[in-house]
Amino acid sequence: MNGHSHPGGHPAVHGMLIFGEGPFYLSHLPMFHPPHDLQLIIEGTFDGAGHPGDLYRRDRAETGEKVYTWVPTAFVLQDLLSPSPGKARMTGRIFRGHFERGGVPISREVGCAVSRVIHSHPLAAAGPRDPHPRYVLFGEPGRAFAAHMISGAPDFDQVTGVDIAPPAARPVIAEVMDHANDAAGRLQPDGRVRVTTDAGHVTVQCLDEIYLETGDLSE
């Protein structure tokens, strides 16, 4: 499921969307310029003082907030793709809301270890644009997600909770053949569409949109 990624890179702060309640998923908030030009979705575990995973779940339940973000200390993003022991790990803080748009930190500096990479591929503003929306479908039985695959500019980043019938046993890429690949043609809350995957046709129902971003990927 992993796409090809460019090696190397420079240390930077790579904010990520946090979603799911067990397992936890993190989606890098990308842009089309280095060092943020990589779409990356990982499964991870939080550790450290105060049981940060429990803190995140409790805060979500109490506030009803959908957007939570992870703000790690500067590191090389491509290190999360490395099989070297100890490199696929970050330290940082959990924010309620978008950390650059009024988000509030709810944790001290804690750790996050990468359990597995769900999907990754490099981004290029001048790259070809997919004619129809494509999504990575993944998750656990009863709680699945769809993440829009970003192609050329302008594009959008979207993560939504979905119901998949039949359930996907592994992450798959789905194409919504009869939709335009723009924000207006994205999976819509309470919408149900039939999509094409490498495993055959499945029906995807969008349950709740967790995150949508267009401005950071406009050019």
Residue pairs with C-beta under 8 A, 6 or more apart in sequence:
1 117
1 118
1 119
1 136
1 170
1 171
1 172
1 173
2 81
2 117
2 119
2 120
2 121
3 119
3 120
3 121
3 122
4 121
4 122
5 38
5 78
5 81
5 120
5 121
5 122
6 38
6 78
6 122
7 78
8 76
8 78
9 34
9 35
9 76
9 77
9 78
10 34
10 35
10 76
11 74
11 75
11 76
12 35
12 36
12 74
12 75
12 76
12 77
13 71
13 72
13 73
13 74
14 28
14 29
14 35
14 36
14 72
14 75
14 77
15 28
15 29
15 69
15 70
15 71
15 99
15 100
16 26
16 27
16 28
16 29
16 69
16 70
16 72
17 26
17 27
17 29
17 67
17 68
17 69
17 70
17 159
17 210
17 211
18 24
18 25
18 26
18 56
18 68
18 69
18 70
18 94
19 25
19 27
19 68
19 145
19 159
19 210
19 211
20 139
20 143
20 145
21 57
21 60
21 143
22 53
22 57
23 43
23 44
23 45
23 115
23 140
24 43
24 44
24 45
24 46
24 53
24 56
25 41
25 42
25 43
25 44
25 118
25 138
25 139
25 145
26 41
26 42
26 43
26 44
26 70
26 112
27 40
27 41
27 42
27 147
27 157
27 159
27 211
28 36
28 38
28 39
28 40
28 41
28 77
29 36
29 69
29 157
29 213
29 216
30 36
30 37
30 38
30 39
30 40
30 123
30 150
30 157
30 216
30 217
31 37
31 123
31 216
31 217
32 123
32 124
32 125
32 153
32 217
32 219
33 125
35 76
35 77
36 77
37 122
37 123
37 124
38 77
38 78
38 120
38 121
38 122
38 123
39 119
39 120
39 121
39 122
39 123
39 149
39 150
39 157
40 77
40 80
40 81
40 117
40 119
40 120
41 117
41 118
41 119
41 120
41 136
41 138
41 147
42 80
42 114
42 115
42 116
42 117
42 118
43 114
43 115
43 116
43 117
43 118
44 112
44 113
44 114
44 115
45 53
45 112
45 113
45 115
46 52
46 53
46 56
46 94
46 110
46 111
46 112
47 53
47 110
47 111
47 112
47 113
48 108
48 109
48 110
48 111
49 108
49 110
50 107
50 108
50 110
52 94
52 107
52 110
55 94
55 106
55 107
56 68
56 94
56 106
56 107
59 65
59 68
59 96
59 106
60 68
63 96
65 96
65 97
66 208
66 210
66 211
67 96
67 97
67 98
67 103
67 210
67 211
68 94
68 95
68 96
68 97
69 94
69 95
69 97
69 98
69 99
69 103
70 90
70 92
70 93
70 94
70 95
70 112
71 92
71 93
71 95
71 99
71 105
72 90
72 91
72 92
72 112
73 90
73 91
73 92
73 109
75 90
79 87
79 88
80 87
80 88
80 90
80 114
80 117
81 88
81 117
81 120
82 88
88 113
88 114
89 111
89 112
89 113
89 114
90 111
90 112
91 109
91 110
91 111
91 112
92 109
92 110
92 112
93 105
93 107
93 108
93 109
93 110
94 105
94 106
94 107
94 110
95 103
95 104
95 105
95 106
96 103
96 104
96 105
96 106
97 103
97 104
99 105
118 136
118 138
118 171
119 136
119 138
119 147
119 149
119 171
121 149
123 150
124 152
125 152
125 153
125 219
126 152
126 153
127 151
127 152
128 151
128 152
129 151
129 152
129 155
129 181
130 149
130 151
130 175
130 181
131 181
132 175
132 176
132 177
132 178
132 179
132 180
132 181
132 185
133 148
133 149
133 175
133 176
133 179
133 180
133 181
133 185
133 186
133 187
134 148
134 149
134 151
134 173
134 174
134 175
134 176
134 181
135 146
135 147
135 148
135 149
135 173
135 174
135 175
135 176
135 187
135 195
135 204
136 146
136 147
136 149
136 171
136 172
136 173
136 174
137 144
137 145
137 146
137 162
137 164
137 168
137 171
137 172
137 173
137 174
137 197
137 202
137 204
138 144
138 145
138 147
138 168
138 170
138 171
138 172
139 145
139 168
141 167
143 161
144 161
144 162
144 163
144 164
144 167
144 168
145 159
145 160
145 161
145 162
145 210
146 158
146 159
146 160
146 162
146 174
146 187
146 204
146 206
147 158
147 159
148 156
148 157
148 158
148 159
148 186
148 187
149 173
150 156
150 157
150 217
151 181
153 217
153 218
153 219
154 214
154 217
154 218
154 219
155 181
155 217
156 182
156 183
156 186
156 212
156 213
156 214
156 217
157 211
157 212
157 213
157 214
157 216
157 217
158 183
158 186
158 187
158 209
158 211
158 212
158 213
159 209
159 210
159 211
160 187
160 189
160 206
160 207
160 208
160 209
160 210
161 206
161 207
161 208
161 210
162 187
162 204
162 205
162 206
162 207
163 204
163 205
163 207
164 202
164 203
164 204
165 202
165 203
165 205
166 202
168 197
168 199
168 202
172 197
172 198
172 199
173 197
173 198
174 195
174 196
174 197
174 202
174 204
175 195
175 196
175 197
176 185
176 187
176 193
176 195
177 195
177 196
178 193
179 185
179 186
179 193
183 212
183 214
186 212
187 193
187 204
187 206
187 209
188 206
188 209
189 206
189 207
189 208
189 209
190 205
190 206
190 207
191 205
191 206
192 203
192 204
192 205
192 206
193 203
193 204
194 201
194 202
194 203
194 204
195 201
195 202
195 203
195 204
